[in-house]
């Protein structure tokens, strides 16, 4: 059981790290910004989740510069 918990913890940490990196990638097209916004929505947007807000701010900045 401990091995399963450890694997789950590592997977969760990896997912969080990837989501954080994704949230900082600036989309270069409106379609890319829309995809980033949709990804946050599909993850059940939550203001307490740090990468959600970062991703939305990144998408807004990208749309403002297009």
HELIX and SHEET records of a PDB file:
HELIX    1   1 UNK A    2  UNK A   24  1                                  23    
HELIX    2   2 UNK A   30  UNK A   42  1                                  13    
HELIX    3   3 UNK A   50  UNK A   65  1                                  16    
END                                                                             
